Structure formats: structure tokens, C-alpha cells
Amino acid sequence: MDLNKYETMDPVMLMSIVNMKIRDEFGDLDALVKYYDIDKDKLVARLAGAGFDYLPDAKQFR
């Protein structure tokens, strides 16, 4: 799944994909945004706008 289109993706689907990729491929949000060259603040804001907060200790959005 190409996360470079995160700004137009359904936020629930986006949250699910991001959490899966962090868990299975990257280990943390910083590695994911670096790999996809995504603005971390914009991604976090996009998901926060849908009611999801990033929990660094859990390494996932909830």
C-alpha cells in the first residue's frame, strides 16, 4: 500500500495500515515516515483529526 496518498485515504483505513506497517515492517513511526518521505506532523494531524492519537509507548495510533 502506497502511503504517499495518505492525505486522501479514509482515516480509519490509514490508521490500520500505519499501525500494521509499524508493527510488521518498521518498529516505530519515525522509521515509517522516513522510509515513505512523509511529513510526520501532517500524518499525525491527519489521524488526530479523525480521533486517533499516537501512543509512542505502544508504537501505534488509537
mmJSON file of the N, C-alpha and C atoms, coordinates in Angstrom:
{"data_MODEL":{"atom_site":{
"group_PDB":["ATOM","ATOM","ATOM","ATOM","ATOM","ATOM","ATOM","ATOM","ATOM","ATOM","ATOM","ATOM","ATOM","ATOM","ATOM","ATOM","ATOM","ATOM","ATOM","ATOM","ATOM","ATOM","ATOM","ATOM","ATOM","ATOM","ATOM","ATOM","ATOM","ATOM","ATOM","ATOM","ATOM","ATOM","ATOM","ATOM","ATOM","ATOM","ATOM","ATOM","ATOM","ATOM","ATOM","ATOM","ATOM","ATOM","ATOM","ATOM","ATOM","ATOM","ATOM","ATOM","ATOM","ATOM","ATOM","ATOM","ATOM","ATOM","ATOM","ATOM","ATOM","ATOM","ATOM","ATOM","ATOM","ATOM","ATOM","ATOM","ATOM","ATOM","ATOM","ATOM","ATOM","ATOM","ATOM","ATOM","ATOM","ATOM","ATOM","ATOM","ATOM","ATOM","ATOM","ATOM","ATOM","ATOM","ATOM","ATOM","ATOM","ATOM","ATOM","ATOM","ATOM","ATOM","ATOM","ATOM","ATOM","ATOM","ATOM","ATOM","ATOM","ATOM","ATOM","ATOM","ATOM","ATOM","ATOM","ATOM","ATOM","ATOM","ATOM","ATOM","ATOM","ATOM","ATOM","ATOM","ATOM","ATOM","ATOM","ATOM","ATOM","ATOM","ATOM","ATOM","ATOM","ATOM","ATOM","ATOM","ATOM","ATOM","ATOM","ATOM","ATOM","ATOM","ATOM","ATOM","ATOM","ATOM","ATOM","ATOM","ATOM","ATOM","ATOM","ATOM","ATOM","ATOM","ATOM","ATOM","ATOM","ATOM","ATOM","ATOM","ATOM","ATOM","ATOM","ATOM","ATOM","ATOM","ATOM","ATOM","ATOM","ATOM","ATOM","ATOM","ATOM","ATOM","ATOM","ATOM","ATOM","ATOM","ATOM","ATOM","ATOM","ATOM","ATOM","ATOM","ATOM","ATOM","ATOM","ATOM","ATOM","ATOM","ATOM","ATOM","ATOM","ATOM"],
"id":[1,2,3,4,5,6,7,8,9,10,11,12,13,14,15,16,17,18,19,20,21,22,23,24,25,26,27,28,29,30,31,32,33,34,35,36,37,38,39,40,41,42,43,44,45,46,47,48,49,50,51,52,53,54,55,56,57,58,59,60,61,62,63,64,65,66,67,68,69,70,71,72,73,74,75,76,77,78,79,80,81,82,83,84,85,86,87,88,89,90,91,92,93,94,95,96,97,98,99,100,101,102,103,104,105,106,107,108,109,110,111,112,113,114,115,116,117,118,119,120,121,122,123,124,125,126,127,128,129,130,131,132,133,134,135,136,137,138,139,140,141,142,143,144,145,146,147,148,149,150,151,152,153,154,155,156,157,158,159,160,161,162,163,164,165,166,167,168,169,170,171,172,173,174,175,176,177,178,179,180,181,182,183,184,185,186],
"type_symbol":["N","C","C","N","C","C","N","C","C","N","C","C","N","C","C","N","C","C","N","C","C","N","C","C","N","C","C","N","C","C","N","C","C","N","C","C","N","C","C","N","C","C","N","C","C","N","C","C","N","C","C","N","C","C","N","C","C","N","C","C","N","C","C","N","C","C","N","C","C","N","C","C","N","C","C","N","C","C","N","C","C","N","C","C","N","C","C","N","C","C","N","C","C","N","C","C","N","C","C","N","C","C","N","C","C","N","C","C","N","C","C","N","C","C","N","C","C","N","C","C","N","C","C","N","C","C","N","C","C","N","C","C","N","C","C","N","C","C","N","C","C","N","C","C","N","C","C","N","C","C","N","C","C","N","C","C","N","C","C","N","C","C","N","C","C","N","C","C","N","C","C","N","C","C","N","C","C","N","C","C","N","C","C","N","C","C"],
"label_atom_id":["N","CA","C","N","CA","C","N","CA","C","N","CA","C","N","CA","C","N","CA","C","N","CA","C","N","CA","C","N","CA","C","N","CA","C","N","CA","C","N","CA","C","N","CA","C","N","CA","C","N","CA","C","N","CA","C","N","CA","C","N","CA","C","N","CA","C","N","CA","C","N","CA","C","N","CA","C","N","CA","C","N","CA","C","N","CA","C","N","CA","C","N","CA","C","N","CA","C","N","CA","C","N","CA","C","N","CA","C","N","CA","C","N","CA","C","N","CA","C","N","CA","C","N","CA","C","N","CA","C","N","CA","C","N","CA","C","N","CA","C","N","CA","C","N","CA","C","N","CA","C","N","CA","C","N","CA","C","N","CA","C","N","CA","C","N","CA","C","N","CA","C","N","CA","C","N","CA","C","N","CA","C","N","CA","C","N","CA","C","N","CA","C","N","CA","C","N","CA","C","N","CA","C","N","CA","C","N","CA","C","N","CA","C","N","CA","C"],
"label_alt_id":[null,null,null,null,null,null,null,null,null,null,null,null,null,null,null,null,null,null,null,null,null,null,null,null,null,null,null,null,null,null,null,null,null,null,null,null,null,null,null,null,null,null,null,null,null,null,null,null,null,null,null,null,null,null,null,null,null,null,null,null,null,null,null,null,null,null,null,null,null,null,null,null,null,null,null,null,null,null,null,null,null,null,null,null,null,null,null,null,null,null,null,null,null,null,null,null,null,null,null,null,null,null,null,null,null,null,null,null,null,null,null,null,null,null,null,null,null,null,null,null,null,null,null,null,null,null,null,null,null,null,null,null,null,null,null,null,null,null,null,null,null,null,null,null,null,null,null,null,null,null,null,null,null,null,null,null,null,null,null,null,null,null,null,null,null,null,null,null,null,null,null,null,null,null,null,null,null,null,null,null,null,null,null,null,null,null],
"label_comp_id":["MET","MET","MET","ASP","ASP","ASP","LEU","LEU","LEU","ASN","ASN","ASN","LYS","LYS","LYS","TYR","TYR","TYR","GLU","GLU","GLU","THR","THR","THR","MET","MET","MET","ASP","ASP","ASP","PRO","PRO","PRO","VAL","VAL","VAL","MET","MET","MET","LEU","LEU","LEU","MET","MET","MET","SER","SER","SER","ILE","ILE","ILE","VAL","VAL","VAL","ASN","ASN","ASN","MET","MET","MET","LYS","LYS","LYS","ILE","ILE","ILE","ARG","ARG","ARG","ASP","ASP","ASP","GLU","GLU","GLU","PHE","PHE","PHE","GLY","GLY","GLY","ASP","ASP","ASP","LEU","LEU","LEU","ASP","ASP","ASP","ALA","ALA","ALA","LEU","LEU","LEU","VAL","VAL","VAL","LYS","LYS","LYS","TYR","TYR","TYR","TYR","TYR","TYR","ASP","ASP","ASP","ILE","ILE","ILE","ASP","ASP","ASP","LYS","LYS","LYS","ASP","ASP","ASP","LYS","LYS","LYS","LEU","LEU","LEU","VAL","VAL","VAL","ALA","ALA","ALA","ARG","ARG","ARG","LEU","LEU","LEU","ALA","ALA","ALA","GLY","GLY","GLY","ALA","ALA","ALA","GLY","GLY","GLY","PHE","PHE","PHE","ASP","ASP","ASP","TYR","TYR","TYR","LEU","LEU","LEU","PRO","PRO","PRO","ASP","ASP","ASP","ALA","ALA","ALA","LYS","LYS","LYS","GLN","GLN","GLN","PHE","PHE","PHE","ARG","ARG","ARG"],
"label_asym_id":["A","A","A","A","A","A","A","A","A","A","A","A","A","A","A","A","A","A","A","A","A","A","A","A","A","A","A","A","A","A","A","A","A","A","A","A","A","A","A","A","A","A","A","A","A","A","A","A","A","A","A","A","A","A","A","A","A","A","A","A","A","A","A","A","A","A","A","A","A","A","A","A","A","A","A","A","A","A","A","A","A","A","A","A","A","A","A","A","A","A","A","A","A","A","A","A","A","A","A","A","A","A","A","A","A","A","A","A","A","A","A","A","A","A","A","A","A","A","A","A","A","A","A","A","A","A","A","A","A","A","A","A","A","A","A","A","A","A","A","A","A","A","A","A","A","A","A","A","A","A","A","A","A","A","A","A","A","A","A","A","A","A","A","A","A","A","A","A","A","A","A","A","A","A","A","A","A","A","A","A","A","A","A","A","A","A"],
"label_entity_id":["1","1","1","1","1","1","1","1","1","1","1","1","1","1","1","1","1","1","1","1","1","1","1","1","1","1","1","1","1","1","1","1","1","1","1","1","1","1","1","1","1","1","1","1","1","1","1","1","1","1","1","1","1","1","1","1","1","1","1","1","1","1","1","1","1","1","1","1","1","1","1","1","1","1","1","1","1","1","1","1","1","1","1","1","1","1","1","1","1","1","1","1","1","1","1","1","1","1","1","1","1","1","1","1","1","1","1","1","1","1","1","1","1","1","1","1","1","1","1","1","1","1","1","1","1","1","1","1","1","1","1","1","1","1","1","1","1","1","1","1","1","1","1","1","1","1","1","1","1","1","1","1","1","1","1","1","1","1","1","1","1","1","1","1","1","1","1","1","1","1","1","1","1","1","1","1","1","1","1","1","1","1","1","1","1","1"],
"label_seq_id":[1,1,1,2,2,2,3,3,3,4,4,4,5,5,5,6,6,6,7,7,7,8,8,8,9,9,9,10,10,10,11,11,11,12,12,12,13,13,13,14,14,14,15,15,15,16,16,16,17,17,17,18,18,18,19,19,19,20,20,20,21,21,21,22,22,22,23,23,23,24,24,24,25,25,25,26,26,26,27,27,27,28,28,28,29,29,29,30,30,30,31,31,31,32,32,32,33,33,33,34,34,34,35,35,35,36,36,36,37,37,37,38,38,38,39,39,39,40,40,40,41,41,41,42,42,42,43,43,43,44,44,44,45,45,45,46,46,46,47,47,47,48,48,48,49,49,49,50,50,50,51,51,51,52,52,52,53,53,53,54,54,54,55,55,55,56,56,56,57,57,57,58,58,58,59,59,59,60,60,60,61,61,61,62,62,62],
"pdbx_PDB_ins_code":[null,null,null,null,null,null,null,null,null,null,null,null,null,null,null,null,null,null,null,null,null,null,null,null,null,null,null,null,null,null,null,null,null,null,null,null,null,null,null,null,null,null,null,null,null,null,null,null,null,null,null,null,null,null,null,null,null,null,null,null,null,null,null,null,null,null,null,null,null,null,null,null,null,null,null,null,null,null,null,null,null,null,null,null,null,null,null,null,null,null,null,null,null,null,null,null,null,null,null,null,null,null,null,null,null,null,null,null,null,null,null,null,null,null,null,null,null,null,null,null,null,null,null,null,null,null,null,null,null,null,null,null,null,null,null,null,null,null,null,null,null,null,null,null,null,null,null,null,null,null,null,null,null,null,null,null,null,null,null,null,null,null,null,null,null,null,null,null,null,null,null,null,null,null,null,null,null,null,null,null,null,null,null,null,null,null],
"Cartn_x":[0.85,0.0,0.885,0.612,1.382,0.875,1.649,1.238,1.456,2.025,2.221,0.9,-0.189,-1.521,-2.322,-1.623,-2.279,-3.253,-3.03,-3.877,-5.298,-5.493,-6.831,-7.414,-6.669,-7.155,-8.205,-9.083,-10.019,-9.202,-9.494,-8.66,-8.641,-9.726,-9.732,-8.826,-8.913,-8.047,-6.586,-6.343,-4.992,-4.413,-5.18,-4.717,-4.371,-5.215,-4.994,-3.713,-3.53,-2.339,-1.071,-1.118,0.055,0.423,-0.554,-0.269,0.313,-0.241,0.251,1.696,1.977,3.328,4.335,3.938,4.833,5.122,4.09,4.244,5.071,4.769,5.359,6.648,6.837,7.957,8.934,8.45,9.304,9.677,8.87,9.209,8.784,8.754,8.258,7.834,7.133,6.592,7.692,8.768,9.851,10.452,10.641,11.195,10.228,8.936,7.926,7.905,7.842,7.763,9.046,10.164,11.433,11.45,11.032,11.026,10.121,8.917,7.958,8.119,9.065,9.295,7.991,7.367,6.104,6.388,5.694,5.781,5.071,5.843,5.3,4.189,4.406,3.406,2.088,2.169,0.947,0.212,0.956,0.341,-0.336,0.361,-0.197,-1.433,-1.372,-2.513,-3.696,-3.415,-4.493,-5.228,-4.471,-5.105,-5.728,-5.129,-5.71,-7.052,-7.167,-8.429,-9.554,-9.186,-10.174,-10.331,-9.652,-9.806,-8.764,-7.688,-6.649,-5.404,-4.893,-3.665,-2.557,-1.321,-0.181,0.309,0.443,0.935,2.342,3.371,4.747,5.128,4.656,4.993,4.414,3.219,2.562,2.986,3.586,4.005,2.831,1.715,0.538,-0.419,-1.291,-2.362,-3.573,-4.258,-5.502,-6.493],
"Cartn_y":[-1.183,0.0,1.232,2.142,3.366,4.426,4.725,5.718,7.145,7.342,8.706,9.395,8.646,9.211,9.315,9.369,9.361,10.525,11.632,12.811,12.611,11.674,11.444,10.094,9.316,7.995,8.113,7.13,7.028,6.939,7.785,7.825,6.52,5.781,4.507,3.503,3.46,2.572,2.998,4.297,4.824,4.416,4.585,4.216,2.737,1.911,0.471,0.102,0.705,0.419,0.897,2.102,2.644,1.76,1.374,0.514,-0.823,-1.411,-2.692,-2.555,-1.484,-1.3,-1.029,-0.269,-0.045,-1.376,-2.154,-3.439,-4.435,-4.567,-5.63,-5.259,-3.97,-3.608,-2.589,-1.642,-0.509,-0.377,-0.829,-0.737,0.554,1.667,2.911,3.88,4.917,5.887,6.643,6.963,7.715,6.96,5.667,4.863,4.812,4.706,4.656,5.95,7.096,8.373,8.662,8.222,8.411,7.583,6.341,5.457,5.996,6.442,6.936,8.426,9.087,10.521,11.303,11.028,11.657,12.654,13.775,14.749,14.157,13.859,13.216,14.046,15.351,16.209,16.201,16.191,16.158,14.826,13.73,12.415,12.325,12.753,12.716,13.619,14.791,15.716,15.132,14.476,13.853,12.813,11.974,10.93,11.509,12.545,13.198,13.822,14.352,14.93,13.911,12.641,11.56,10.915,11.491,10.997,9.99,9.817,8.853,9.583,9.157,9.729,8.7,9.175,8.265,8.061,6.807,6.439,5.869,6.677,6.232,4.96,4.806,3.608,2.346,2.459,1.316,1.216,2.285,2.364,2.115,2.808,2.705,3.859,4.027,5.013,4.315,5.027,4.514,5.64],
"Cartn_z":[0.0,0.0,0.0,-0.883,-1.031,-0.056,0.954,1.954,1.494,0.339,-0.153,-0.472,-0.501,-0.742,0.557,1.676,2.982,3.175,2.507,2.712,2.192,1.277,0.72,1.122,1.882,2.294,3.395,3.463,4.57,5.864,6.866,8.068,8.867,8.881,9.616,8.916,7.592,6.822,6.972,6.935,7.094,8.446,9.501,10.835,10.891,10.318,10.318,9.563,8.402,7.587,8.289,8.833,9.525,10.705,11.523,12.671,12.227,11.161,10.67,10.184,9.44,8.915,10.033,11.038,12.184,12.865,13.108,13.797,12.984,11.697,10.886,10.16,9.848,8.991,9.577,10.387,10.736,12.205,13.118,14.539,15.217,14.477,15.069,13.966,14.381,13.434,12.696,13.383,12.751,11.562,11.704,10.609,9.435,9.722,8.661,7.855,8.538,7.809,7.052,7.581,6.875,5.593,5.669,4.502,3.397,3.77,2.781,2.478,3.149,2.972,3.19,4.328,4.723,5.842,5.827,6.912,8.131,9.162,10.363,11.001,11.112,11.751,10.982,9.656,8.846,8.997,9.028,9.207,10.573,11.608,12.964,13.043,12.432,12.435,11.681,10.555,9.759,10.585,11.286,12.099,13.373,13.925,15.112,14.761,13.551,13.1,13.032,12.933,12.903,14.281,15.291,16.656,17.099,16.314,16.67,17.148,18.293,18.843,18.762,18.529,18.504,19.919,20.306,21.631,21.462,21.729,21.483,22.234,23.469,24.232,23.609,23.039,22.373,20.918,20.382,18.987,18.042,18.34,17.476,17.722,16.739,16.861,17.471,18.345,18.942,19.046],
"occupancy":[1.0,1.0,1.0,1.0,1.0,1.0,1.0,1.0,1.0,1.0,1.0,1.0,1.0,1.0,1.0,1.0,1.0,1.0,1.0,1.0,1.0,1.0,1.0,1.0,1.0,1.0,1.0,1.0,1.0,1.0,1.0,1.0,1.0,1.0,1.0,1.0,1.0,1.0,1.0,1.0,1.0,1.0,1.0,1.0,1.0,1.0,1.0,1.0,1.0,1.0,1.0,1.0,1.0,1.0,1.0,1.0,1.0,1.0,1.0,1.0,1.0,1.0,1.0,1.0,1.0,1.0,1.0,1.0,1.0,1.0,1.0,1.0,1.0,1.0,1.0,1.0,1.0,1.0,1.0,1.0,1.0,1.0,1.0,1.0,1.0,1.0,1.0,1.0,1.0,1.0,1.0,1.0,1.0,1.0,1.0,1.0,1.0,1.0,1.0,1.0,1.0,1.0,1.0,1.0,1.0,1.0,1.0,1.0,1.0,1.0,1.0,1.0,1.0,1.0,1.0,1.0,1.0,1.0,1.0,1.0,1.0,1.0,1.0,1.0,1.0,1.0,1.0,1.0,1.0,1.0,1.0,1.0,1.0,1.0,1.0,1.0,1.0,1.0,1.0,1.0,1.0,1.0,1.0,1.0,1.0,1.0,1.0,1.0,1.0,1.0,1.0,1.0,1.0,1.0,1.0,1.0,1.0,1.0,1.0,1.0,1.0,1.0,1.0,1.0,1.0,1.0,1.0,1.0,1.0,1.0,1.0,1.0,1.0,1.0,1.0,1.0,1.0,1.0,1.0,1.0,1.0,1.0,1.0,1.0,1.0,1.0],
"B_iso_or_equiv":[0.0,0.0,0.0,0.0,0.0,0.0,0.0,0.0,0.0,0.0,0.0,0.0,0.0,0.0,0.0,0.0,0.0,0.0,0.0,0.0,0.0,0.0,0.0,0.0,0.0,0.0,0.0,0.0,0.0,0.0,0.0,0.0,0.0,0.0,0.0,0.0,0.0,0.0,0.0,0.0,0.0,0.0,0.0,0.0,0.0,0.0,0.0,0.0,0.0,0.0,0.0,0.0,0.0,0.0,0.0,0.0,0.0,0.0,0.0,0.0,0.0,0.0,0.0,0.0,0.0,0.0,0.0,0.0,0.0,0.0,0.0,0.0,0.0,0.0,0.0,0.0,0.0,0.0,0.0,0.0,0.0,0.0,0.0,0.0,0.0,0.0,0.0,0.0,0.0,0.0,0.0,0.0,0.0,0.0,0.0,0.0,0.0,0.0,0.0,0.0,0.0,0.0,0.0,0.0,0.0,0.0,0.0,0.0,0.0,0.0,0.0,0.0,0.0,0.0,0.0,0.0,0.0,0.0,0.0,0.0,0.0,0.0,0.0,0.0,0.0,0.0,0.0,0.0,0.0,0.0,0.0,0.0,0.0,0.0,0.0,0.0,0.0,0.0,0.0,0.0,0.0,0.0,0.0,0.0,0.0,0.0,0.0,0.0,0.0,0.0,0.0,0.0,0.0,0.0,0.0,0.0,0.0,0.0,0.0,0.0,0.0,0.0,0.0,0.0,0.0,0.0,0.0,0.0,0.0,0.0,0.0,0.0,0.0,0.0,0.0,0.0,0.0,0.0,0.0,0.0,0.0,0.0,0.0,0.0,0.0,0.0],
"pdbx_formal_charge":[null,null,null,null,null,null,null,null,null,null,null,null,null,null,null,null,null,null,null,null,null,null,null,null,null,null,null,null,null,null,null,null,null,null,null,null,null,null,null,null,null,null,null,null,null,null,null,null,null,null,null,null,null,null,null,null,null,null,null,null,null,null,null,null,null,null,null,null,null,null,null,null,null,null,null,null,null,null,null,null,null,null,null,null,null,null,null,null,null,null,null,null,null,null,null,null,null,null,null,null,null,null,null,null,null,null,null,null,null,null,null,null,null,null,null,null,null,null,null,null,null,null,null,null,null,null,null,null,null,null,null,null,null,null,null,null,null,null,null,null,null,null,null,null,null,null,null,null,null,null,null,null,null,null,null,null,null,null,null,null,null,null,null,null,null,null,null,null,null,null,null,null,null,null,null,null,null,null,null,null,null,null,null,null,null,null],
"auth_seq_id":[1,1,1,2,2,2,3,3,3,4,4,4,5,5,5,6,6,6,7,7,7,8,8,8,9,9,9,10,10,10,11,11,11,12,12,12,13,13,13,14,14,14,15,15,15,16,16,16,17,17,17,18,18,18,19,19,19,20,20,20,21,21,21,22,22,22,23,23,23,24,24,24,25,25,25,26,26,26,27,27,27,28,28,28,29,29,29,30,30,30,31,31,31,32,32,32,33,33,33,34,34,34,35,35,35,36,36,36,37,37,37,38,38,38,39,39,39,40,40,40,41,41,41,42,42,42,43,43,43,44,44,44,45,45,45,46,46,46,47,47,47,48,48,48,49,49,49,50,50,50,51,51,51,52,52,52,53,53,53,54,54,54,55,55,55,56,56,56,57,57,57,58,58,58,59,59,59,60,60,60,61,61,61,62,62,62],
"auth_comp_id":["MET","MET","MET","ASP","ASP","ASP","LEU","LEU","LEU","ASN","ASN","ASN","LYS","LYS","LYS","TYR","TYR","TYR","GLU","GLU","GLU","THR","THR","THR","MET","MET","MET","ASP","ASP","ASP","PRO","PRO","PRO","VAL","VAL","VAL","MET","MET","MET","LEU","LEU","LEU","MET","MET","MET","SER","SER","SER","ILE","ILE","ILE","VAL","VAL","VAL","ASN","ASN","ASN","MET","MET","MET","LYS","LYS","LYS","ILE","ILE","ILE","ARG","ARG","ARG","ASP","ASP","ASP","GLU","GLU","GLU","PHE","PHE","PHE","GLY","GLY","GLY","ASP","ASP","ASP","LEU","LEU","LEU","ASP","ASP","ASP","ALA","ALA","ALA","LEU","LEU","LEU","VAL","VAL","VAL","LYS","LYS","LYS","TYR","TYR","TYR","TYR","TYR","TYR","ASP","ASP","ASP","ILE","ILE","ILE","ASP","ASP","ASP","LYS","LYS","LYS","ASP","ASP","ASP","LYS","LYS","LYS","LEU","LEU","LEU","VAL","VAL","VAL","ALA","ALA","ALA","ARG","ARG","ARG","LEU","LEU","LEU","ALA","ALA","ALA","GLY","GLY","GLY","ALA","ALA","ALA","GLY","GLY","GLY","PHE","PHE","PHE","ASP","ASP","ASP","TYR","TYR","TYR","LEU","LEU","LEU","PRO","PRO","PRO","ASP","ASP","ASP","ALA","ALA","ALA","LYS","LYS","LYS","GLN","GLN","GLN","PHE","PHE","PHE","ARG","ARG","ARG"],
"auth_asym_id":["A","A","A","A","A","A","A","A","A","A","A","A","A","A","A","A","A","A","A","A","A","A","A","A","A","A","A","A","A","A","A","A","A","A","A","A","A","A","A","A","A","A","A","A","A","A","A","A","A","A","A","A","A","A","A","A","A","A","A","A","A","A","A","A","A","A","A","A","A","A","A","A","A","A","A","A","A","A","A","A","A","A","A","A","A","A","A","A","A","A","A","A","A","A","A","A","A","A","A","A","A","A","A","A","A","A","A","A","A","A","A","A","A","A","A","A","A","A","A","A","A","A","A","A","A","A","A","A","A","A","A","A","A","A","A","A","A","A","A","A","A","A","A","A","A","A","A","A","A","A","A","A","A","A","A","A","A","A","A","A","A","A","A","A","A","A","A","A","A","A","A","A","A","A","A","A","A","A","A","A","A","A","A","A","A","A"],
"auth_atom_id":["N","CA","C","N","CA","C","N","CA","C","N","CA","C","N","CA","C","N","CA","C","N","CA","C","N","CA","C","N","CA","C","N","CA","C","N","CA","C","N","CA","C","N","CA","C","N","CA","C","N","CA","C","N","CA","C","N","CA","C","N","CA","C","N","CA","C","N","CA","C","N","CA","C","N","CA","C","N","CA","C","N","CA","C","N","CA","C","N","CA","C","N","CA","C","N","CA","C","N","CA","C","N","CA","C","N","CA","C","N","CA","C","N","CA","C","N","CA","C","N","CA","C","N","CA","C","N","CA","C","N","CA","C","N","CA","C","N","CA","C","N","CA","C","N","CA","C","N","CA","C","N","CA","C","N","CA","C","N","CA","C","N","CA","C","N","CA","C","N","CA","C","N","CA","C","N","CA","C","N","CA","C","N","CA","C","N","CA","C","N","CA","C","N","CA","C","N","CA","C","N","CA","C","N","CA","C","N","CA","C","N","CA","C","N","CA","C"],
"pdbx_PDB_model_num":[1,1,1,1,1,1,1,1,1,1,1,1,1,1,1,1,1,1,1,1,1,1,1,1,1,1,1,1,1,1,1,1,1,1,1,1,1,1,1,1,1,1,1,1,1,1,1,1,1,1,1,1,1,1,1,1,1,1,1,1,1,1,1,1,1,1,1,1,1,1,1,1,1,1,1,1,1,1,1,1,1,1,1,1,1,1,1,1,1,1,1,1,1,1,1,1,1,1,1,1,1,1,1,1,1,1,1,1,1,1,1,1,1,1,1,1,1,1,1,1,1,1,1,1,1,1,1,1,1,1,1,1,1,1,1,1,1,1,1,1,1,1,1,1,1,1,1,1,1,1,1,1,1,1,1,1,1,1,1,1,1,1,1,1,1,1,1,1,1,1,1,1,1,1,1,1,1,1,1,1,1,1,1,1,1,1]
}}}
